Amino acid sequence: MKQIIEEAANDYLQKILEASDFEINFEEDNYDAGARDAVLDITERAYIAGAEWRISSIWHDNTNIPDDNKFCVFTLSDGNCGCGYYHKKDNTIGYENFSNVVRWAYFEDITPNMEN
């Protein structure tokens, strides 16, 4: 996953370079080269940090209860994973008792937004 994020960050940086007014001049002075490199470095770090935050932010631990009848993905204390609807009435998710769940996420939060 980290490699995919780093590749996406690199692709994003290339788009910034193509759209910016930076001219690559191998004879430029050190100040201009350093400024450009600093901008690119901080942009890459921000992109990666944002992607990692987004991935982590959708997961909830078992102290947070999902909304009733919402479709979720989850990991169990034995390491298995699953998906299903949370049922408040009997405190189950899929066919599992919610007390066995370690973490969960709403399915809609992990699927891509295709509206754009």
All heavy atoms as an XYZ file, in Angstrom:
945
protein
N       0.829     -1.188      0.000
C       0.000      0.000      0.000
C       0.875      1.253      0.000
O       0.597      2.194     -0.708
C      -0.934     -0.026      1.198
C      -1.793      1.212      1.324
S      -2.937      1.513     -0.027
C      -4.195      0.345      0.357
N       1.939      1.266      0.816
C       2.808      2.443      0.900
C       3.429      2.745     -0.457
O       3.526      3.909     -0.847
C       3.883      2.236      1.951
C       4.743      3.466      2.150
C       5.194      3.574      3.567
C       6.029      4.779      3.802
N       5.286      5.967      4.074
N       3.814      1.702     -1.201
C       4.414      1.918     -2.515
C       3.401      2.562     -3.460
O       3.744      3.469     -4.223
C       4.912      0.599     -3.098
C       5.557      0.763     -4.460
C       6.069     -0.534     -5.027
O       5.948     -1.582     -4.425
N       6.637     -0.465     -6.204
N       2.148      2.145     -3.396
C       1.109      2.725     -4.251
C       0.915      4.197     -3.909
O       0.781      5.043     -4.794
C      -0.205      1.930     -4.109
C      -0.032      0.520     -4.683
C      -1.363      2.648     -4.773
C      -1.176     -0.408     -4.384
N       0.906      4.531     -2.624
C       0.748      5.926     -2.205
C       1.930      6.753     -2.698
O       1.759      7.862     -3.201
C       0.595      6.018     -0.676
C      -0.742      5.411     -0.241
C       0.712      7.465     -0.202
C      -0.892      5.285      1.250
N       3.140      6.221     -2.570
C       4.318      6.955     -3.024
C       4.302      7.150     -4.538
O       4.686      8.212     -5.035
C       5.587      6.237     -2.570
C       5.807      6.357     -1.073
C       6.958      5.531     -0.562
O       7.542      4.737     -1.328
O       7.269      5.672      0.635
N       3.830      6.149     -5.288
C       3.717      6.299     -6.739
C       2.680      7.361     -7.088
O       2.892      8.179     -7.996
C       3.351      4.962     -7.381
C       4.473      3.955     -7.357
C       4.046      2.563     -7.792
O       2.876      2.375     -8.189
O       4.888      1.656     -7.732
N       1.558      7.374     -6.368
C       0.536      8.390     -6.606
C       1.069      9.777     -6.272
O       0.782     10.753     -6.981
C      -0.718      8.082     -5.789
N       1.847      9.884     -5.201
C       2.442     11.168     -4.839
C       3.390     11.646     -5.930
O       3.389     12.825     -6.299
C       3.176     11.061     -3.503
N       4.175     10.742     -6.483
C       5.100     11.103     -7.546
C       4.335     11.563     -8.790
O       4.703     12.549     -9.429
C       6.023      9.931     -7.874
C       7.134     10.329     -8.814
O       7.625     11.453     -8.768
N       7.525      9.430     -9.692
N       3.267     10.854     -9.131
C       2.437     11.260    -10.272
C       1.851     12.656    -10.036
O       1.806     13.483    -10.942
C       1.307     10.265    -10.512
C       1.806      8.928    -11.031
O       2.965      8.847    -11.488
O       1.017      7.957    -10.986
N       1.394     12.906     -8.816
C       0.834     14.212     -8.476
C       1.889     15.303     -8.600
O       1.621     16.385     -9.132
C       0.258     14.157     -7.065
C      -0.442     15.410     -6.629
C      -1.660     15.768     -7.186
C       0.109     16.228     -5.661
C      -2.309     16.923     -6.795
C      -0.532     17.389     -5.255
C      -1.744     17.726     -5.827
O      -2.378     18.866     -5.431
N       3.094     15.006     -8.146
C       4.182     15.980     -8.266
C       4.487     16.298     -9.725
O       4.740     17.454    -10.082
C       5.442     15.459     -7.587
C       5.457     15.520     -6.072
C       6.696     14.844     -5.529
C       5.403     16.958     -5.610
N       4.452     15.282    -10.565
C       4.706     15.515    -11.991
C       3.643     16.432    -12.584
O       3.955     17.308    -13.392
C       4.760     14.188    -12.751
C       5.957     13.324    -12.388
C       7.282     14.053    -12.543
O       7.518     14.736    -13.525
N       8.140     13.927    -11.544
N       2.385     16.256    -12.167
C       1.317     17.137    -12.646
C       1.538     18.568    -12.171
O       1.278     19.523    -12.905
C      -0.045     16.622    -12.180
C      -0.479     15.368    -12.878
C      -1.824     14.882    -12.357
C      -2.179     13.555    -12.991
N      -3.412     12.995    -12.461
N       2.002     18.722    -10.931
C       2.292     20.068    -10.416
C       3.406     20.713    -11.234
O       3.317     21.878    -11.611
C       2.666     20.019     -8.924
C       1.433     19.725     -8.084
C       3.318     21.321     -8.481
C       1.733     19.527     -6.615
N       4.448     19.941    -11.513
C       5.556     20.486    -12.304
C       5.094     20.899    -13.692
O       5.476     21.954    -14.199
C       6.683     19.469    -12.411
C       7.596     19.345    -11.207
C       8.594     18.215    -11.415
C       8.316     20.645    -10.949
N       4.257     20.082    -14.312
C       3.780     20.386    -15.651
C       2.893     21.632    -15.658
O       2.885     22.390    -16.623
C       3.014     19.193    -16.221
C       3.910     18.005    -16.511
C       3.123     16.725    -16.800
O       1.881     16.797    -16.885
O       3.756     15.673    -16.939
N       2.148     21.852    -14.583
C       1.214     22.970    -14.521
C       1.827     24.227    -13.905
O       1.197     25.277    -13.908
C      -0.026     22.562    -13.727
N       3.026     24.127    -13.383
C       3.628     25.273    -12.691
C       4.498     26.082    -13.639
O       4.734     25.710    -14.782
C       4.459     24.792    -11.508
O       5.635     24.176    -11.969
N       4.965     27.196    -13.129
C       5.852     28.037    -13.924
C       7.326     27.756    -13.638
O       8.187     28.549    -13.981
C       5.534     29.515    -13.714
C       5.696     29.932    -12.261
O       5.967     29.071    -11.411
O       5.544     31.132    -11.987
N       7.591     26.623    -12.985
C       8.982     26.246    -12.761
C       9.611     25.873    -14.095
O       9.088     25.040    -14.823
C       9.094     25.021    -11.828
C       8.915     25.338    -10.384
C       8.026     24.604     -9.622
C       9.627     26.351     -9.763
C       7.863     24.867     -8.287
C       9.468     26.625     -8.428
C       8.581     25.884     -7.680
N      10.690     26.501    -14.387
C      11.439     26.099    -15.562
C      12.655     25.340    -15.080
O      13.390     25.821    -14.215
C      11.868     27.327    -16.375
C      10.706     28.037    -17.031
C      11.178     29.188    -17.888
O      12.353     29.195    -18.305
O      10.364     30.074    -18.124
N      12.845     24.171    -15.613
C      14.005     23.391    -15.202
C      15.220     23.943    -15.933
O      15.312     23.888    -17.152
C      13.802     21.896    -15.482
C      12.614     21.406    -14.675
C      15.057     21.104    -15.171
C      12.235     19.987    -14.932
N      16.097     24.523    -15.158
C      17.292     25.158    -15.692
C      18.464     24.604    -14.897
O      18.614     24.887    -13.722
C      17.187     26.673    -15.533
C      18.416     27.394    -16.023
O      19.405     26.773    -16.411
N      18.362     28.713    -16.004
N      19.271     23.820    -15.520
C      20.363     23.162    -14.815
C      21.485     24.136    -14.451
O      22.405     23.785    -13.739
C      20.894     21.991    -15.632
C      19.880     20.897    -15.773
C      19.222     20.697    -16.976
C      19.543     20.096    -14.690
C      18.268     19.702    -17.090
C      18.582     19.101    -14.808
C      17.946     18.912    -16.005
N      21.401     25.382    -14.923
C      22.408     26.383    -14.596
C      21.876     27.393    -13.581
O      22.507     28.420    -13.345
C      22.865     27.097    -15.858
C      23.581     26.158    -16.818
C      24.004     26.860    -18.090
O      23.904     28.095    -18.162
O      24.436     26.151    -19.001
N      20.718     27.117    -12.997
C      20.134     28.067    -12.045
C      20.978     28.133    -10.780
O      21.746     27.225    -10.478
C      18.703     27.669    -11.716
C      18.589     26.348    -11.004
C      17.154     25.829    -10.980
O      16.219     26.580    -11.232
O      17.001     24.639    -10.718
N      20.820     29.205    -10.060
C      21.610     29.318     -8.839
C      21.042     28.409     -7.752
O      19.936     27.881     -7.859
C      21.700     30.765     -8.369
C      20.357     31.367     -7.992
O      19.472     30.624     -7.543
O      20.203     32.590     -8.135
N      21.801     28.235     -6.717
C      21.421     27.304     -5.654
C      20.136     27.701     -4.948
O      19.386     26.863     -4.496
C      22.554     27.170     -4.635
C      23.704     26.375     -5.183
O      23.540     25.603     -6.117
N      24.884     26.579     -4.622
N      19.874     29.009     -4.840
C      18.659     29.458     -4.149
C      17.410     28.985     -4.884
O      16.498     28.429     -4.280
C      18.642     30.982     -4.019
C      17.375     31.474     -3.351
C      17.261     31.433     -1.966
C      16.313     31.948     -4.107
C      16.092     31.856     -1.346
C      15.152     32.377     -3.496
C      15.042     32.328     -2.118
O      13.906     32.730     -1.498
N      17.350     29.188     -6.197
C      16.185     28.774     -6.971
C      16.010     27.261     -6.955
O      14.902     26.746     -6.816
C      16.284     29.259     -8.418
C      16.125     30.765     -8.540
O      15.530     31.364     -7.611
O      16.579     31.326     -9.546
N      17.108     26.550     -7.105
C      17.037     25.087     -7.091
C      16.569     24.592     -5.728
O      15.733     23.697     -5.629
C      18.401     24.484     -7.425
N      17.082     25.209     -4.659
C      16.686     24.809     -3.314
C      15.228     25.112     -3.037
O      14.519     24.304     -2.411
N      14.746     26.258     -3.505
C      13.342     26.613     -3.295
C      12.428     25.628     -4.009
O      11.428     25.166     -3.451
C      13.083     28.039     -3.782
N      12.745     25.309     -5.258
C      11.927     24.355     -6.016
C      11.945     22.986     -5.340
O      10.905     22.358     -5.151
C      12.421     24.242     -7.455
C      11.507     23.324     -8.286
C      12.040     23.034     -9.680
N      13.214     22.202     -9.589
C      14.430     22.563     -9.994
N      14.650     23.728    -10.515
N      15.442     21.726     -9.871
N      13.127     22.543     -4.935
C      13.230     21.235     -4.288
C      12.469     21.200     -2.968
O      11.850     20.202     -2.624
C      14.695     20.858     -4.063
C      15.417     20.553     -5.366
O      14.739     20.349     -6.395
O      16.656     20.519     -5.352
N      12.492     22.296     -2.226
C      11.764     22.355     -0.962
C      10.265     22.268     -1.193
O       9.553     21.558     -0.477
C      12.114     23.640     -0.210
N       9.774     22.976     -2.208
C       8.340     22.920     -2.522
C       7.946     21.501     -2.910
O       6.928     20.971     -2.456
C       7.993     23.922     -3.650
C       6.595     23.658     -4.199
C       8.109     25.343     -3.143
N       8.742     20.872     -3.747
C       8.423     19.514     -4.184
C       8.481     18.527     -3.029
O       7.630     17.647     -2.903
C       9.360     19.078     -5.313
C       9.227     19.876     -6.604
C      10.245     19.394     -7.627
C       7.827     19.805     -7.158
N       9.464     18.688     -2.155
C       9.603     17.790     -1.010
C       8.416     17.922     -0.065
O       7.828     16.925      0.347
C      10.910     18.079     -0.266
C      11.122     17.120      0.888
O      11.073     15.898      0.666
O      11.336     17.604      2.017
N       8.026     19.137      0.252
C       6.925     19.326      1.188
C       5.603     18.890      0.558
O       4.729     18.347      1.237
C       6.859     20.783      1.704
C       6.064     20.850      3.011
C       6.261     21.726      0.703
C       6.760     20.251      4.172
N       5.457     19.082     -0.747
C       4.239     18.638     -1.429
C       4.131     17.127     -1.383
O       3.058     16.580     -1.104
C       4.230     19.129     -2.893
O       4.329     20.545     -2.900
C       2.970     18.709     -3.610
N       5.222     16.441     -1.636
C       5.203     14.977     -1.596
C       4.871     14.481     -0.195
O       4.035     13.589     -0.018
C       6.548     14.412     -2.045
C       6.578     12.892     -2.023
C       7.897     12.323     -2.485
O       8.932     13.029     -2.410
O       7.905     11.167     -2.918
N       5.494     15.073      0.815
C       5.228     14.652      2.193
C       3.775     14.901      2.580
O       3.145     14.076      3.241
C       6.146     15.389      3.157
C       7.578     14.955      3.063
C       8.419     15.713      4.039
N       9.830     15.464      3.825
C      10.750     15.784      4.699
N      10.433     16.360      5.834
N      12.010     15.527      4.442
N       3.236     16.043      2.170
C       1.841     16.366      2.496
C       0.886     15.405      1.797
O      -0.100     14.956      2.394
C       1.528     17.804      2.107
N       1.163     15.078      0.555
C       0.311     14.149     -0.196
C       0.292     12.778      0.483
O      -0.767     12.198      0.710
C       0.820     14.025     -1.633
C      -0.059     13.177     -2.510
C      -0.998     13.766     -3.344
C       0.037     11.784     -2.523
C      -1.809     12.994     -4.161
C      -0.774     11.014     -3.333
C      -1.687     11.617     -4.145
O      -2.488     10.847     -4.942
N       1.454     12.270      0.823
C       1.554     10.952      1.461
C       0.875     10.965      2.819
O       0.108     10.053      3.154
C       3.024     10.503      1.553
C       3.558     10.184      0.149
C       3.182      9.299      2.479
C       5.041      9.937      0.085
N       1.119     12.011      3.611
C       0.484     12.097      4.934
C      -1.030     12.157      4.810
O      -1.761     11.520      5.579
C       1.003     13.315      5.694
N      -1.518     12.905      3.827
C      -2.967     12.993      3.614
C      -3.570     11.658      3.202
O      -4.644     11.279      3.681
N      -2.888     10.936      2.321
C      -3.386      9.633      1.887
C      -3.396      8.638      3.044
O      -4.364      7.890      3.229
C      -2.534      9.100      0.731
N      -2.338      8.636      3.840
C      -2.287      7.722      4.984
C      -3.346      8.074      6.022
O      -3.975      7.194      6.604
C      -0.892      7.720      5.603
C       0.132      7.045      4.707
C       1.550      7.155      5.216
O       1.825      7.997      6.108
O       2.406      6.405      4.705
N      -3.574      9.371      6.238
C      -4.622      9.789      7.172
C      -5.986      9.319      6.678
O      -6.783      8.805      7.439
C      -4.628     11.311      7.320
C      -5.799     11.766      8.126
C      -5.873     11.844      9.485
C      -7.083     12.160      7.631
N      -7.132     12.274      9.860
C      -7.885     12.472      8.735
C      -7.620     12.274      6.349
C      -9.200     12.896      8.609
C      -8.929     12.707      6.225
C      -9.696     13.010      7.344
N      -6.236      9.479      5.392
C      -7.543      9.088      4.833
C      -7.781      7.595      5.006
O      -8.875      7.163      5.374
C      -7.622      9.487      3.360
C      -8.869      9.009      2.657
C     -10.111      9.675      3.239
N     -11.279      9.276      2.517
C     -12.235      8.485      3.011
N     -12.142      8.017      4.227
N     -13.275      8.165      2.286
N      -6.769      6.804      4.752
C      -6.905      5.354      4.901
C      -7.208      4.996      6.347
O      -8.084      4.185      6.629
C      -5.629      4.641      4.404
C      -5.509      4.779      2.886
C      -5.630      3.174      4.818
C      -4.154      4.397      2.337
N      -6.495      5.619      7.271
C      -6.683      5.295      8.689
C      -7.960      5.880      9.278
O      -8.525      5.317     10.206
C      -5.489      5.804      9.504
O      -4.316      5.175      9.072
N      -8.413      7.002      8.746
C      -9.528      7.721      9.372
C     -10.876      7.021      9.234
O     -11.790      7.329      9.987
C      -9.629      9.133      8.798
O     -10.105      9.088      7.461
N     -11.008      6.112      8.296
C     -12.314      5.474      8.091
C     -12.565      4.329      9.063
O     -13.694      3.900      9.219
C     -12.475      4.959      6.650
C     -11.449      3.871      6.346
C     -12.385      6.095      5.661
C     -11.719      3.130      5.071
N     -11.523      3.848      9.728
C     -11.665      2.702     10.624
C     -12.039      3.153     12.033
O     -11.516      4.131     12.544
C     -10.380      1.882     10.660
C     -10.163      1.174      9.367
C      -9.377      1.590      8.334
C     -10.775     -0.035      8.956
N      -9.459      0.694      7.303
C     -10.315     -0.324      7.654
C     -11.670     -0.921      9.557
C     -10.712     -1.443      6.944
C     -12.063     -2.046      8.847
C     -11.591     -2.299      7.573
N     -12.949      2.404     12.640
C     -13.410      2.673     13.998
C     -13.096      1.461     14.867
O     -13.177      0.323     14.391
C     -14.929      2.902     14.018
C     -15.376      3.930     13.038
N     -15.386      5.267     13.322
C     -15.830      3.808     11.768
C     -15.837      5.934     12.273
N     -16.108      5.074     11.319
N     -12.748      1.698     16.124
C     -12.573      0.545     17.011
C     -13.944      0.127     17.547
O     -14.953      0.772     17.284
C     -11.564      0.832     18.123
C     -12.010      1.927     19.076
O     -13.221      2.176     19.195
O     -11.133      2.515     19.722
N     -13.967     -0.961     18.292
C     -15.249     -1.528     18.709
C     -15.926     -0.751     19.836
O     -17.012     -1.120     20.265
C     -15.103     -3.004     19.076
C     -14.198     -3.216     20.260
O     -13.701     -2.279     20.861
N     -13.974     -4.475     20.592
N     -15.315      0.334     20.294
C     -16.013      1.177     21.264
C     -17.012      2.099     20.571
O     -17.894      2.653     21.219
C     -15.030      2.020     22.103
O     -14.285      2.865     21.228
C     -14.085      1.116     22.895
N     -16.839      2.272     19.269
C     -17.806      3.031     18.468
C     -18.751      2.035     17.800
O     -18.298      1.069     17.182
C     -17.102      3.852     17.390
C     -16.213      4.913     17.973
O     -16.573      5.548     18.940
N     -15.046      5.096     17.384
N     -20.026      2.282     17.918
C     -21.032      1.374     17.371
C     -21.524      1.920     16.033
O     -21.856      3.107     15.927
C     -22.232      1.233     18.352
C     -21.747      0.824     19.746
C     -23.261      0.270     17.805
C     -21.068     -0.520     19.799
N     -21.600      1.067     14.990
C     -22.109      1.543     13.697
C     -23.597      1.907     13.787
O     -24.308      1.468     14.691
C     -21.918      0.343     12.765
C     -21.159     -0.674     13.508
C     -21.192     -0.332     14.949
N     -24.042      2.678     12.827
C     -25.470      2.966     12.724
C     -26.215      1.683     12.377
O     -25.691      0.818     11.665
C     -25.731      4.011     11.641
C     -25.154      5.372     11.992
O     -24.962      5.647     13.194
O     -24.903      6.148     11.049
N     -27.425      1.580     12.864
C     -28.242      0.387     12.634
C     -28.501      0.178     11.140
O     -28.766      1.127     10.403
C     -29.569      0.526     13.385
C     -30.311     -0.791     13.513
O     -29.648     -1.853     13.536
O     -31.550     -0.755     13.601
N     -28.378     -1.067     10.708
C     -28.635     -1.489      9.324
C     -27.724     -0.831      8.295
O     -28.109     -0.645      7.151
C     -30.104     -1.263      8.940
C     -31.020     -2.169      9.709
O     -30.728     -3.350      9.901
N     -32.128     -1.627     10.180
N     -26.496     -0.492      8.699
C     -25.504      0.037      7.762
C     -24.528     -1.088      7.411
O     -24.109     -1.856      8.262
C     -24.728      1.201      8.377
C     -25.543      2.444      8.583
C     -25.770      3.207      7.306
C     -24.550      3.995      6.972
N     -24.718      5.039      6.000
N     -24.175     -1.167      6.120
C     -23.273     -2.201      5.647
C     -21.840     -1.832      6.022
O     -21.381     -0.727      5.747
C     -23.402     -2.367      4.132
C     -22.801     -3.643      3.622
C     -23.361     -4.868      3.931
C     -21.671     -3.616      2.829
C     -22.814     -6.045      3.451
C     -21.108     -4.794      2.347
C     -21.690     -6.006      2.661
N     -21.128     -2.770      6.655
C     -19.781     -2.526      7.169
C     -18.834     -3.645      6.773
O     -19.253     -4.764      6.493
C     -19.801     -2.465      8.698
S     -20.899     -1.240      9.385
N     -17.558     -3.327      6.778
C     -16.500     -4.332      6.730
C     -15.854     -4.323      8.110
O     -15.862     -3.300      8.791
C     -15.462     -4.056      5.622
C     -16.095     -4.165      4.255
C     -14.806     -2.707      5.787
N     -15.322     -5.468      8.516
C     -14.796     -5.545      9.873
C     -13.699     -6.585      9.976
O     -13.588     -7.475      9.137
C     -15.914     -5.876     10.875
C     -16.701     -7.106     10.534
C     -16.293     -8.358     10.977
C     -17.853     -7.025      9.778
C     -17.020     -9.500     10.676
C     -18.586     -8.160      9.466
C     -18.171     -9.403      9.916
N     -12.852     -6.434     10.995
C     -11.881     -7.460     11.346
C     -12.238     -7.974     12.737
O     -12.692     -7.215     13.596
C     -10.437     -6.924     11.337
O     -10.333     -5.827     12.227
C     -10.020     -6.480      9.948
N     -12.030     -9.256     12.917
C     -12.381     -9.918     14.172
C     -11.143    -10.152     15.025
O     -10.013    -10.096     14.535
C     -13.070    -11.255     13.878
C     -14.363    -11.172     13.082
C     -14.820    -12.562     12.667
C     -15.440    -10.460     13.887
N     -11.367    -10.459     16.275
C     -10.253    -10.688     17.201
C      -9.409    -11.896     16.809
O      -8.240    -11.968     17.166
C     -10.777    -10.847     18.628
O     -11.755    -11.860     18.688
N      -9.968    -12.840     16.034
C      -9.177    -13.996     15.588
C      -8.414    -13.726     14.286
O      -7.766    -14.610     13.745
C     -10.065    -15.234     15.444
C     -11.116    -15.109     14.351
O     -11.130    -14.086     13.626
O     -11.949    -16.035     14.231
N      -8.509    -12.481     13.767
C      -7.779    -12.123     12.558
C      -8.586    -12.240     11.279
O      -8.148    -11.766     10.231
N      -9.744    -12.863     11.337
C     -10.587    -12.976     10.153
C     -11.270    -11.653      9.854
O     -11.412    -10.788     10.726
C     -11.643    -14.073     10.341
C     -11.038    -15.450     10.271
O     -10.168    -15.714      9.446
N     -11.490    -16.339     11.140
N     -11.698    -11.517      8.622
C     -12.402    -10.309      8.173
C     -13.761    -10.705      7.631
O     -13.989    -11.853      7.270
C     -11.614     -9.618      7.066
S      -9.979     -9.109      7.565
N     -14.631     -9.750      7.552
C     -15.943    -10.021      6.988
C     -16.666     -8.743      6.650
O     -16.137     -7.641      6.802
N     -17.875     -8.892      6.181
C     -18.718     -7.738      5.893
C     -20.159     -8.125      6.162
O     -20.520     -9.303      6.125
C     -18.535     -7.252      4.458
S     -18.919     -8.483      3.209
N     -20.959     -7.144      6.473
C     -22.363     -7.387      6.724
C     -23.020     -6.172      7.339
O     -22.374     -5.155      7.597
N     -24.299     -6.285      7.565
C     -25.062     -5.191      8.159
C     -25.006     -5.279      9.677
O     -25.067     -6.367     10.245
C     -26.521     -5.256      7.701
C     -26.689     -4.916      6.248
C     -26.665     -5.912      5.271
C     -26.847     -3.596      5.844
C     -26.805     -5.597      3.935
C     -26.983     -3.275      4.511
C     -26.970     -4.283      3.557
O     -27.094     -3.962      2.232
N     -24.893     -4.135     10.324
C     -24.943     -4.100     11.777
C     -26.398     -4.078     12.207
O     -27.211     -3.342     11.659
C     -24.227     -2.861     12.340
C     -24.388     -2.767     13.837
C     -23.706     -3.640     14.670
C     -25.245     -1.852     14.411
C     -23.873     -3.589     16.041
C     -25.414     -1.776     15.784
C     -24.731     -2.664     16.593
O     -24.901     -2.617     17.955
N     -26.722     -4.933     13.219
C     -28.086     -5.014     13.752
C     -28.043     -4.660     15.229
O     -27.532     -5.412     16.052
C     -28.664     -6.419     13.555
C     -28.715     -6.826     12.120
N     -29.617     -6.287     11.239
C     -27.950     -7.686     11.409
C     -29.423     -6.814     10.044
N     -28.418     -7.663     10.118
N     -28.579     -3.488     15.525
C     -28.564     -2.990     16.892
C     -29.353     -3.891     17.830
O     -28.969     -4.099     18.982
C     -29.138     -1.569     16.908
C     -29.057     -0.877     18.233
C     -29.571      0.552     18.107
C     -29.422      1.273     19.421
N     -29.853      2.670     19.294
N     -30.450     -4.470     17.337
C     -31.359     -5.259     18.173
C     -30.644     -6.423     18.870
O     -30.824     -6.650     20.055
C     -32.526     -5.781     17.323
C     -33.562     -6.545     18.119
C     -34.785     -6.876     17.279
C     -34.422     -7.882     16.213
N     -35.600     -8.400     15.503
N     -29.810     -7.140     18.125
C     -29.106     -8.279     18.731
C     -27.582     -8.082     18.793
O     -26.840     -9.022     19.072
C     -29.456     -9.581     18.028
C     -29.176     -9.554     16.540
O     -28.664     -8.533     16.044
O     -29.474    -10.555     15.876
N     -27.109     -6.844     18.513
C     -25.695     -6.489     18.582
C     -24.818     -7.426     17.730
O     -23.798     -7.927     18.173
C     -25.203     -6.459     20.033
C     -23.895     -5.699     20.162
O     -23.655     -4.726     19.450
N     -23.044     -6.140     21.072
N     -25.239     -7.613     16.475
C     -24.467     -8.449     15.553
C     -24.095     -7.638     14.318
O     -24.751     -6.657     13.969
C     -25.259     -9.690     15.105
O     -26.467     -9.275     14.461
C     -25.563    -10.605     16.269
N     -23.046     -8.091     13.694
C     -22.613     -7.533     12.426
C     -22.351     -8.721     11.513
O     -21.558     -9.598     11.829
C     -21.389     -6.616     12.597
C     -21.083     -5.843     11.330
C     -20.191     -7.348     13.112
C     -20.117     -4.693     11.523
N     -23.077     -8.785     10.417
C     -23.049    -10.004      9.622
C     -23.601    -11.127     10.484
O     -24.667    -10.995     11.080
N     -22.859    -12.207     10.607
C     -23.272    -13.310     11.478
C     -22.448    -13.359     12.763
O     -22.466    -14.349     13.477
C     -23.153    -14.642     10.730
C     -24.105    -14.733      9.572
C     -23.669    -14.578      8.271
C     -25.458    -14.952      9.796
C     -24.546    -14.646      7.197
C     -26.348    -15.019      8.732
C     -25.877    -14.866      7.440
O     -26.763    -14.930      6.396
N     -21.721    -12.305     13.035
C     -20.829    -12.266     14.196
C     -21.388    -11.383     15.303
O     -22.007    -10.358     15.034
C     -19.454    -11.715     13.792
C     -18.677    -12.577     12.841
C     -18.205    -13.874     13.481
O     -17.969    -13.902     14.707
O     -18.063    -14.840     12.733
N     -21.110    -11.782     16.538
C     -21.436    -10.923     17.661
C     -20.485     -9.737     17.625
O     -19.282     -9.899     17.417
C     -21.293    -11.705     18.974
C     -21.810    -10.933     20.152
O     -21.389     -9.806     20.395
N     -22.724    -11.542     20.885
N     -21.002     -8.542     17.832
C     -20.173     -7.344     17.714
C     -19.031     -7.327     18.722
O     -18.011     -6.689     18.497
C     -21.031     -6.075     17.849
C     -20.300     -4.832     17.449
C     -20.079     -4.540     16.118
C     -19.818     -3.963     18.406
C     -19.384     -3.398     15.743
C     -19.125     -2.816     18.054
C     -18.912     -2.536     16.708
N     -19.156     -8.050     19.812
C     -18.078     -8.082     20.810
C     -16.813     -8.744     20.262
O     -15.724     -8.549     20.798
C     -18.538     -8.798     22.083
O     -18.835    -10.148     21.801
N     -16.909     -9.517     19.175
C     -15.740    -10.137     18.548
C     -15.034     -9.206     17.550
O     -13.975     -9.538     17.039
C     -16.141    -11.412     17.811
C     -16.662    -12.469     18.752
O     -16.258    -12.532     19.906
N     -17.578    -13.286     18.274
N     -15.638     -8.067     17.261
C     -15.090     -7.132     16.277
C     -13.976     -6.300     16.918
O     -14.122     -5.790     18.027
C     -16.208     -6.207     15.733
C     -15.629     -5.098     14.877
C     -17.228     -7.017     14.948
N     -12.846     -6.181     16.208
C     -11.731     -5.353     16.651
C     -11.867     -3.955     16.053
O     -11.732     -2.955     16.735
C     -10.379     -5.972     16.248
C      -9.221     -5.059     16.586
C     -10.213     -7.332     16.894
N     -12.125     -3.886     14.755
C     -12.321     -2.612     14.079
C     -13.283     -2.806     12.924
O     -13.453     -3.917     12.418
C     -11.008     -1.990     13.616
C     -10.308     -2.775     12.545
C      -8.998     -2.148     12.186
N      -8.473     -2.807     10.984
C      -7.642     -2.253     10.145
N      -7.208     -1.039     10.358
N      -7.224     -2.911      9.096
N     -13.893     -1.715     12.521
C     -14.870     -1.768     11.443
C     -14.874     -0.445     10.681
O     -14.394      0.573     11.161
C     -16.273     -2.067     11.986
C     -16.769     -1.022     12.939
C     -16.570     -0.972     14.286
C     -17.507      0.151     12.600
N     -17.140      0.162     14.808
C     -17.729      0.871     13.799
C     -18.008      0.680     11.418
C     -18.427      2.070     13.821
C     -18.700      1.868     11.443
C     -18.912      2.547     12.641
N     -15.419     -0.475      9.454
C     -15.568      0.729      8.635
C     -16.848      0.596      7.827
O     -17.252     -0.521      7.461
C     -14.378      0.901      7.693
N     -17.491      1.722      7.584
C     -18.640      1.696      6.676
C     -18.141      1.381      5.276
O     -17.146      1.943      4.816
C     -19.360      3.048      6.663
C     -20.071      3.364      7.948
C     -19.696      4.459      8.716
C     -21.129      2.576      8.403
C     -20.348      4.762      9.897
C     -21.785      2.876      9.581
C     -21.395      3.969     10.324
O     -22.045      4.265     11.497
N     -18.827      0.491      4.596
C     -18.437      0.098      3.248
C     -18.401      1.313      2.319
O     -17.498      1.447      1.497
C     -19.402     -0.970      2.717
C     -19.023     -1.494      1.373
C     -17.971     -2.368      1.232
C     -19.716     -1.091      0.239
C     -17.607     -2.849     -0.013
C     -19.364     -1.559     -1.004
C     -18.310     -2.441     -1.138
N     -19.353      2.206      2.470
C     -19.405      3.392      1.596
C     -18.172      4.287      1.769
O     -17.826      5.038      0.858
C     -20.676      4.195      1.849
C     -20.766      4.772      3.239
C     -22.140      5.323      3.576
O     -23.142      4.848      3.039
O     -22.186      6.248      4.404
N     -17.505      4.196      2.911
C     -16.312      5.016      3.144
C     -15.064      4.445      2.483
O     -14.079      5.176      2.309
C     -16.051      5.182      4.642
C     -17.073      6.067      5.318
O     -17.795      6.804      4.605
O     -17.148      6.030      6.555
N     -15.080      3.165      2.142
C     -13.880      2.582      1.522
C     -14.020      2.402      0.023
O     -13.080      2.004     -0.637
C     -13.487      1.231      2.169
C     -14.558      0.174      1.952
C     -13.182      1.393      3.627
C     -14.127     -1.213      2.340
N     -15.189      2.712     -0.518
C     -15.383      2.601     -1.960
C     -15.119      3.956     -2.603
O     -15.385      5.004     -2.000
C     -16.810      2.112     -2.294
O     -17.754      2.955     -1.638
C     -17.006      0.684     -1.824
N     -14.598      3.960     -3.813
C     -14.265      5.244     -4.455
C     -15.511      6.052     -4.795
O     -16.573      5.494     -5.068
C     -13.525      4.826     -5.732
C     -13.840      3.401     -5.943
C     -14.245      2.819     -4.626
N     -15.352      7.362     -4.776
C     -16.430      8.269     -5.158
C     -16.405      8.395     -6.684
O     -15.500      8.985     -7.243
C     -16.216      9.631     -4.499
C     -17.294     10.610     -4.840
O     -18.178     10.337     -5.651
N     -17.237     11.772     -4.227
N     -17.396      7.842     -7.329
C     -17.417      7.827     -8.793
C     -18.225      8.993     -9.381
O     -18.435      9.053    -10.572
C     -17.999      6.500     -9.291
C     -17.242      5.277     -8.788
S     -15.498      5.316     -9.198
C     -15.569      4.759    -10.880
N     -18.656      9.917     -8.524
C     -19.474     11.038     -8.989
C     -18.644     12.085     -9.715
O     -19.178     12.867    -10.479
C     -20.214     11.672     -7.823
C     -21.259     10.760     -7.220
C     -21.948     11.368     -6.028
O     -21.740     12.576     -5.771
O     -22.690     10.658     -5.359
N     -17.353     12.136     -9.456
C     -16.505     13.162    -10.088
C     -16.069     12.738    -11.458
O     -15.757     11.716    -11.807
C     -15.285     13.446     -9.214
C     -15.705     14.072     -7.897
O     -16.775     14.648     -7.802
N     -14.861     13.942     -6.898
